[in-house]
Amino acid sequence: MNTGTKTPVIEVRDLTKAFGHFVAVDRVTFEVERGEIFGYLGANGAGKSTTIRILSGLLMPTSGQARVHGIDVADDPERVKRSIGYMSQRFSLYPDLSVTDNLEFFGGAFGMSGRPLSKRIDTLLEQVDLIHARTTRTRDLPGGMRQRLALASALLHSPPLLFLDEPTSGVDPSARRNFWRLIRELSHQGTTIFVTTHYMDEAEYCERIGLMSDGRLVALDTPANLKRTFIPEPIVRVESQATDLDPILQTLRADPSVVNVQTFGPALHVRIEKREPEPTERLRQRLKDAGFKAHLQPIEPTLEDVFLEAVTRK
Amino acid sequence: MRTELLAVITKELRQTVRDRRMLVMLLLAPVLQLTLLGFAVNLEVDHLPAALVDLDETPTSRAFLQAMVADPTFDVAITTDDPDTPILSGEARVVIVLPRRFEARLKTGRSNEVQVLVDGSNPIEAQAALDATRRFLEQRSVQQMASLAQEMAFRSGRALKRPSVEIKVRTLYNPSLKSAVYMVPGVAAVVLLIVTTVVSAMGIARERELGTIEQLLVTPLRPTVLLLGKMLPFAGIGLITAGMVLGVGTTIFRVPVRGPLSVVFVATVLYLMSTLGVGVFISTVARTQQQAILGGFFFLLPAILLSGFMSPIENMPDWIRVLAAINPVRYYVEILRSSLLKGAGFAELLRPLFALLIFGAGILGLGSLRFQKRIS
């Protein structure tokens, strides 16, 4: 792409997409720089996929502007398509064709053929570690390998920008780690990555994060900055064997230094005012006095804390 | 553009070849169907289960029975006293009742009334049975008259004069009136129709069902290229199938090839345009493969019934004939029969060929337009 170094790879301004009365994306504005891993976070139905589909030229925006590599997607979606790789949420390669058949087809669809194509396929199969599976039908591949194949397929025409829509949904944790190693490698090589996910742990891999809720972009920053702005207070994790956490929760809430308490699976995350010098000790004592057995531990805020905070603040 | 088209064609062919069931459906099934249908759909009446009720029981009536047994039209299962039961039980389709005093009346030169009962629950078969019985009885009465006349001539000692008018019917094109020869072109049209329409309708619906359409859409592949790449392989396979069906028809069923093969080829190409076009059109309406199959049959049934493949269109009510006039199957059947059996060439078949072209171009254009809209 012949774009100046200063032009952002993606520029979105007041982007809105409505389906009838339902507004899937509501006046969203952001930019993504070259080589960045940009994470787009949000619950299902928050408008993540819709944004990706607009940026890939699959959907027309209702209003606002979306530029990819300086090209307005509404003006020339076909040119946009040539310069991006897209991996959809659902595995969408041909299950009845082999790994190489699939790659040959999608390569051909991008106008590649002959030796350059077969060399490119070899390189990619090496990169995603699928050389040994080249003749396997994709329907027989385990989830993690399918994901890597889909990635290879999106990379065939060496796009400088890659859209990944929930790339790791339904894949086991070790395969997810592997996948993210690949993504980081790509990013080091200069590929810009735009990835949606609802796994908060994955979001930690991203350089910048946009938080989506009900079509609105509610926060946009680096993971560290997001944590600092949204959760400035220390957090203490409280775990207990008790089946009912409610009495503990009530006791904690009654404490004047506690800002708020949230349930996180089997534990509670307690946010305490900054001024408090020894928050964990004091809370431990307080719970003990009230007759509860609990394990307390100071923790770093997670992006999930940030997400919940951002959504409730909105 | 050529690279892209080639990529789609290669992909379609690979998918078809790797899918054993699909390959069988495309290549083997039509030949099997043709063979089965060709043998099963037989409008000739041979070995009709028949029964004779002989109320006369004389040498003449027994000779009548002998003649009936000897005639290949009938399979005389029983002689009985009760004419109704064999028809009710299905043992006989025809019952002939010889009256009392059959012999006596014959001998004295008076006419006899022979009662014929025919099972009318299947009208086509009943008609054929009735014709066969009438023919048999006419033959029989001519013979009777001849022998009677001979006997009388012998007694009177005068020479016998033959009747002066003799009717000789010569049937053209299908002299033995074999129904297979007539049926095979129809069956070929139907088999090609089923295979190509359903396959092309399902092909596109499958992409939608699998979600692969999503991945296709982010490629710069143009809808026209995609559509062309999807149809060309199936048009090719359709032509191979048509060739095989024709081969089976000419070898097993002895269907003649009197017209130029180029007519058959051109007609088949035009016909495939129609059938694939209908398939594409259906696939723009159907969301799943199941809907595509159902939609396919929604078109197939009337198209087959109104093709003149089994029953002549001329006998249908006016409003149905209007429908039949826009039925591509009908024109293809017409062309195949005229060309194969009668040796008609391009000059004689301009009208149906033109009709096929119009329908094919129309539905294919409409289908592609809808396809392009649906896909973007």
Interface residues (C-beta under 8 A of the other chain):
Chain A: S56 G57 L58 E78 K81 R82 I84 Y86 S88 R90 F91 S92 L93 Y94 P95 D96 L97 D101 E104 F105 F106 G107 G108 A109 F110 G111 M112 S113 R137 S153
Chain B: T3 E4 L6 A7 V8 T10 K11 R14 Q15 R18 D19 L210 G211 T212 I213 E214 Q215 L216 L217 V218 T219 P220 L221
